[in-house]
Every structure is written in structure tokens, then in C-alpha cells.
């Protein structure tokens, strides 16, 4: 079964947006996947 998802809008400074793009390309994942990974790694369990 597919995971339910919600679209969100983020506003980042130009340099942070470029950094997000660069890191996601280096890792071979989407920007959404990178943000999800960061949240999962930094969430309080």
C-alpha cells in the first residue's frame, strides 16, 4: 500500500536552496527524500 503524502512548501535562502540541490545530486536522491532523511535522523523518538 502506498504511503500517504502531503505536499509542503519551503522557503530557503538562495545559498541553502543551492546546497540542498547539490547534496541531493551528490547522494543521488531527490530533495524531498533528503529532507525526509534529515527529519528521520533528527527526530526525537
N, C-alpha and C positions, 0 to 999 in steps of 0.2 A: 504494500500500500504506500502511495506517495506521501511524503511529509507535507503537512500544511505549511504554507509560507505566507509571509506578509511583506509587502514592498515598503521600504523606508527610504527617506531622502536625507542625505548627509550634506552639510556644507563644510568644506575644508579650505584652508588657505591653499593657494596655488602650489606652494612647495610641498605641502603634505599630500595633496592630491597626486602630484607627480611621484612622490615617494611611494605612495600606495600602488600606483601603476607599475613602477619599477620593480618593487618587491614581488608583486603578484606575477609579473612576467618571469622574473628570475626563478620563482618557485613553480611556475607552470600551472598556476591555479587562477581562478577568477578573483576579482576584487571582493566580491561577495563571500567567496569561500575563505579568503584571507581574513576578512573581518570576523566571520563566524569562527574560524580557528582561534583568533586572538581572544574572542569572548569566551570560548570554551576553555582555553588555557588560563584565563584570568578570572573566571567566575568563582565565587565562593560556594563551596559545596557543603 
